Amino acid sequence: MLLSHRILDVDAGFLDDVLLAEQMRMLTGLYAKRNQPDITGMPVEWQGYGDALAIRLNQLVAEMALRGKATPGRVPLPEESVLWPTLETAWLDEQLQLFARRALDGHPGRIRLPRNDHELWATYKYSILARNHQAYHHFGRQVAARQVPLANLWLRMVSACRTQPSTGGIRNALQHMWGYVSNQASLGPQTEDLTAFAREIGSLALAHQVSYLVNSTALGELQAWG
């Protein structure tokens, strides 16, 4: 099995189908044993972070559902603030190298690996918008001015998406995304059912291969928080 002993941190959209299925199997098993005092197979850096494990599992479920694959149900979101294990730069870089190698071998994820800071920002921008409107504009200005090195921007994007978005933030991001598929959509931006709204945007984006949305983290991960 690939990386059976490590939990990947980068958005699930970057994982190819094989990696996604392997991570799902591993996290499902770990989550089922999360309350045991000594969990066999739990990576050392994730010990004590059961709430974060639940969120990561939901993100995998959302991505698999987006791809039309059978999934287990989502697990309950934590009621308290969530603490995450430290995201090490070296481990993040190792993950990105893994995705690059697998893409070259013919196993790309849904999201193509960004080649520069502008592509990386375009990939994460709606996920950031769902969490903090001011941060969205701040990062946008920094990227436009080339003020953030690519490795640092990766770390900031992945870390920022560990924060739970508000319902209003999710709606705002989805409304921006809806504009790319509005001609085919049956639901309008004022719909009350955000879950159905997100699913329709995702379905239409994939069906019509709307590249800007297909390569957006928000297309999958925002559905993990509903």
Buried (B, 14 or more C-beta within 10 A) or exposed (E): EEBEEBBBBBBBBBBBBEBBBBBBEBBBEBBEEBEEEEBEEBBEBBEEBBBBBBBBBBBBBBBBBBBEEEBEEBBEBBEEEBEBBEBEEEBBEEBBEBBEEBBEEEBBBBBBBBEEBBBBBBBBBBBBBBBBBEBBEEBBEBBEEEEBEBEEBBBBBBBBBBBBBEEEBBBBBBBBBBEBBBEEBEBEBEBEEBEEBBBBBBBBBBEBEBEBBBBBBBBBBBBBBB
